[in-house]
Amino acid sequence: MFAVYAKEANYDNPLDSLVVGERPEPEVPEGWVKVAVRAASLNMHDLWTLRGVGIKAEQFPMILGCDGAGVLEDGTEVVLHSVVNAPGWQGDDTLDPKRTLLTEKHQGTFADQVVVPARNAVPKPAGLSFSEAATMGTAWLTAYRMLFVKSGLRPGQTMLVQGASGGVSTALVQLGRAAGFRVWVTGRSEEKRALAEQLGAHQTFESGARLPERVDAVFETVGKATWGHSLKSLKPGGVVVVSGSTSGPDPSADLQRVFFLQLRVVGSTMGTRDELQSLLEYVDLAGIKPQIGAELPLTDAGKGFEDMLAGDTAGKIVFTR
């Protein structure tokens, strides 16, 4: 079958390991289902897989793609939950110490077909296209958990999103505006800030700019480059919710500020299958349409990877079949 995969790890030149070609059709273990992929979206996780982060050398070659939407063999349209739990795990999917994501141990969605545990195939709302649905499983689910499960914010409070154009950031803007939060966003360029305003941000600011007032919560996916600004932007008792560190994982902790102002630092990773189902129902009920920055045929996946590596994104990059 047609697939886009990583042939080996290459930390310094990840795109050199990207192959657009053919892979064997997947076998279907007991309790798993086969999904004919209609659309799949690109994540930073896919670049990390090409670099060899989070995957063992013996797992290569690995079909890329954490996210996807498609059709079961009986015709049911589904969205894929990419967190695969250990057999018998009970409780929060994200706390399973033996959990994996698609592309870490199990082959991913950038292919004609993918197999997943039956519980990981969640019914797709009719109001979402396959391309829109394919953005939900990682970036939008991450944003949903950060905002509605981890932050403790109430409608009417002010949230700051660090970074204006990535998949998680654009999802936070759209979800936050729809839920009644005052949404502020930072961005490196006028173009990226304009995109955030188009998606519903009430105000946008240059990266590192002094804000008109302190905020109730900051949502962090950037890491080292913005961490100091995030802590300085919080009200006493405020919270920073962090789910990524694309600019580096090792900023100054600024512990004096943290304890003196009683700030909370909360980690958040992905989300559960039930949270994905709630997200899909919420987006459908609210009429929210995820921001898709580029939609490409899977045969042109290399272009999407190049754009993500260069930071040239304006929402999610989606591949279609």
Helices and strands as residue ranges (DSSP letters): E 2-6, G 14-17, E 18-22, E 32-41, H 44-51, G 57-59, E 62-63, E 69-72, E 77-80, E 83-84, G 93-95, E 100-101, E 113-117, G 118-120, E 121-123, H 130-133, I 136-140, H 141-144, I 145-150, E 158-162, H 167-179, E 182-187, H 190-199, E 203-206, E 215-220, H 227-232, E 234-242, H 255-260, E 264-267, H 273-286, E 292-297, G 298-300, H 301-310, E 316-320
